[in-house]
Amino acid sequence: MIPTITLIVMMAGLANLKNMDNKVSSFARCFYWLFYSLTIVPL
């Protein structure tokens, strides 16, 4: 279940980063990588 959620968040995050402004995308990228690391490391 967690890998599926991670994959969905990854796809949505990559899709959103292309459409956002520079400031918002940089913030979203940092938040995305933080969430990504917290999700993958325990596994």
N, C-alpha and C positions, 0 to 999 in steps of 0.2 A: 504493500500500500504506500509506504513512504517513497520508494523509488518512483512510483507513478506520479505522486504529487510533486516530487522534485522535477521530474521531466516536464510536467505541465507548467510549473513555475518557470523553468528554464526557457521553454518555448515562448511563453507569454512575455518574459523579461526581455528576451532577445528581440521580439517583435516590437515591444514598446520603446526600447532604446533607440531604434531607428527613427521613430516618429517624434521623439521628445526634443525639447530645446537642450542646449549644451549644459546649462546649470542643472536642470531637472534630470537629465540623463546621467550626469556625473554622480548626483546623489542616489539615483535609482541603481546605478551600477555598483556603488559601494554597499548599499543595502542588500542588493542581490547577491553579491559575493559573500557578504556576512551570513546571510541566510543559507547560501549554498554550502559554505564551509561548516556551519553548525549542523546542517542536515547530513552531510557526507561523512564527516569525521566520526560521529558515534557509530556509524555502520562499519 
